[in-house]
Every structure is written in C-alpha cells, then in structure tokens.
Amino acid sequence: MGLLALVSMLQLICEFWDVQEGSITVACDNISALDSAFDTDQSITCEMADHDILSAIRHHIQQEVIKIIIAAFGVQDHTTKQNAQAMIIF
C-alpha cells in the first residue's frame, strides 16, 4: 500500500508543479513487492494477492513523467544506498 501511496502522490505533485522531467530515489526493503509492482514482464492476475493495488501502481507508473529509482535494501540495512541489493529504474 505504501508504494501505491508513493506513486499516487508523485503523480499529483508532478501535475500540480508541472514537472516535465526528473527522478526520485525510493528505498524499499521488500524485494518481492518491488518485483510484483514494477516488473512489467510479469502479468497481474486476479488470483494474485493485492492484484488491485498492483494494477493501480502499474497504471500510475505508466503515466509518470519522471524516473522512479527503487533501491531495494535488506531488512537489516539502515545505512546508505551503497548497501542496495538491486537498483531498478522506471
């Protein structure tokens, strides 16, 4: 739900301030949630948990005018981006 709130607010901010380009880096400690939400090669089906939220996230991402950079941190990592296990750019 947090990722949906993030991309929703990002879209509203970009629309309000007429942002045409840019990027944002977001840290997340749930790699499987990132894969489900941002992996457009993976289809979303009704049988998937939270399929409605995942569909909404993907809808917002397709409308974004800026790059979303997701840094996937391990649960125990409380330091910097250098500890990122994966970096995903949209």
C-alpha positions in Angstrom: 0.0 0.0 0.0 2.9 2.3 0.7 4.2 2.0 -2.9 0.7 2.9 -4.2 0.6 6.0 -2.0 4.1 7.0 -3.2 3.4 6.8 -6.9 0.0 8.5 -6.4 1.5 11.4 -4.6 4.3 11.6 -7.0 1.9 11.9 -9.9 -0.1 14.6 -8.1 3.0 16.6 -7.3 4.2 16.4 -10.9 0.8 17.5 -12.2 0.5 20.4 -9.7 4.0 21.8 -10.2 4.1 20.9 -13.9 7.2 18.7 -13.6 8.2 17.5 -17.0 11.3 15.5 -16.1 13.4 14.4 -13.2 14.0 11.4 -11.0 13.3 10.2 -7.5 15.1 7.5 -5.4 13.0 5.4 -3.1 14.3 2.8 -0.6 12.3 -0.3 0.0 13.1 -3.4 2.0 10.6 -5.8 0.3 12.1 -7.0 -2.9 9.2 -9.3 -3.8 6.8 -6.4 -3.5 9.0 -4.4 -5.9 9.1 -7.3 -8.3 5.3 -7.6 -8.3 4.7 -3.9 -8.6 7.3 -2.8 -11.1 8.1 -5.9 -13.2 6.1 -5.2 -16.3 7.1 -8.6 -17.8 5.1 -10.3 -15.1 1.4 -10.4 -15.7 -1.1 -9.5 -12.9 -3.9 -12.0 -12.4 -7.0 -11.9 -10.2 -5.6 -14.8 -8.2 -2.6 -12.8 -7.0 -2.7 -11.2 -3.6 -3.3 -7.5 -3.8 -3.9 -7.6 -7.6 -5.9 -4.4 -7.4 -3.1 -2.5 -5.7 -0.5 -3.8 -8.1 -2.6 -2.8 -11.1 -3.1 0.7 -9.7 0.7 1.0 -9.1 1.5 0.0 -12.7 -1.2 2.4 -14.0 0.4 5.3 -12.2 3.9 4.3 -13.3 2.9 4.4 -16.9 1.7 7.9 -16.5 4.8 9.2 -14.7 7.0 11.9 -16.4 10.0 11.3 -14.1 12.1 8.3 -13.5 11.4 6.3 -10.3 14.6 4.7 -9.0 14.0 2.0 -6.4 16.7 0.9 -4.1 15.9 -2.5 -2.6 17.5 -2.7 0.8 17.7 -5.7 3.1 15.5 -5.5 6.2 18.5 -5.1 8.4 20.2 -2.3 6.3 19.7 1.1 7.9 22.6 2.9 6.1 23.0 4.2 2.6 22.3 3.3 -1.0 25.6 1.5 -1.2 24.0 -1.5 0.6 21.3 -1.8 -2.1 20.8 -5.4 -3.3 19.2 -4.2 -6.6 18.6 -0.9 -8.3 15.5 -0.8 -10.5 14.9 2.3 -12.8 11.5 3.1 -14.4 
